[in-house]
Amino acid sequence: MMPSMDRKIPVLCSDAECTGCSACANSCSKDAISMEANNEGFLYPKINNEKCVGCLACEKSCPVINATKLDNTSNPRTFACWNNDKDARAESSSGGAFSALATAVIRHGGIVIGAAYDENMAVKHKIIKDIAGLQEIRGSKYVQSEIGDIFKEVKDLAKQGITILFVGTPCQISGLRTYLKRDYANLYLCDFICHGVPSPLLFKEYINWIEEKKGIKITAFNFRSKRSGWYDAIRVANKEIPMKGKYDSYFFGFNKDMTLRESCYRCPAIGIPRKGDLTIADFWGIGMRYKFDKAGEIADGISLMMLNNDKGSELFHLAKDYMTFEERDFNEALERNKPMIVPSNRPLARDTFYQDLRSHGYGQVAKSYFKQGNKTRCVSWLRENAPRSVVVGIRNALQTLIWKRNGSKALPK
């Protein structure tokens, strides 16, 4: 069947701008849009012209074309916090703030939606309905998650009055907002400070490479194990196998901005005000601008939590019994979390990285692109091999020196 000649043809944002949020695909009532991987492994919308009726719902849902106007504050209340449950905090990437929020929502009869590994180690957003299930979506995953049809499910559940906490990257939160086109009192949206997202293809190649080299089957991966403390997290496979030296190359490439999606270098969802009702992150630099009296807690991880609007404050109040917290200065949080307002720089090597990955495989690109200097190798060796007490002691000493250099300033009142 040929499409009507007078049908309006949707024009979505360019590939360079597209964040892969999937709002367009979720908005199509005719299932005329599929999210398909390009040659780098990132998902982009593809329109089936045979199914498309030209309603342009996809265009109207695109957060790049139709940015949502928000009433969020440009000066959010800012907190340093950590989970009161030691196990939840230990399993979390920073202080376990997300787990506190999620626990509060579930214990009030709600559900939580976040990114989890599936049986093939692909990262996808999924619905969690009980406390035990939170371990699946706890912890940072340094790869772009697949949204699938989850926006449709959020809309259906929100209409039923079910309390929902949805956690995602700023671009995913922005996409969900433009898809929904209205606010739901029972839906809480939480973004996190995002450095950018590598490709699912790259992560798959990395996992396959480790499995081949080590002769194992990877069924779990932790990007931020705290066995050497929060600041010196180690990558761990299958809960017990540390990724040392060349096996930690994936994270090195991420930190060098070499493996990110093209839109990350011009992120349309970055900046202040934030896209979520709340924002969570690592509170990097806690105590370096203003004195932090609970410095002994730093080694176990400190979360940053920002309340961006009244709904964010409402959820914070609901969750405060599950965490210890201290109000801090927003500028202190911003100082070591510049990805909040500044996108990653695109290195020249990004031009050829994914092409070479497909041509030569992960092992070769890791050797060619992820070369570490002597200082980086020495620091990595110390972090990976020294006893935790030694690593934490060095960190505490540096922290004290910085406090003294800054005059141990008190927080402004």
Secondary structure, DSSP 8 states (H G I E B T S, - for coil): ----TT--------TTT-----HHHHH-TT--EEEEE-TTS-EEEEE-TTT-----HHHHH-TTTS-------SS-EEEEEEESSHHHHHHSSSS-HHHHHHHHHHHTT-EEEEEEE-TTS-EEEEEE-SSTTHHHH-S---S--B-TTHHHHHHHHHHTT--EEEEE-HHHHHHHHHHH-S--TTEEEEEE-----B-HHHHHHHHHHHHHHHT-----EEEEE-TT-STT-EEEETTTEE--GGGGHHHHHHHTT-SB-GGGGG-TT-SSS-SSSEEEEE-TTTTTSS--TTGGGGGG--EEEEE-SHHHHHHHHHHGGGEEEEEE-HHHHHHT-GGGTS-----TTHHHHHHHHHHH-HHHHHHHH----HHHHHHHHHHHHS-HHHHHHHHHHHHHHHHHHTT------
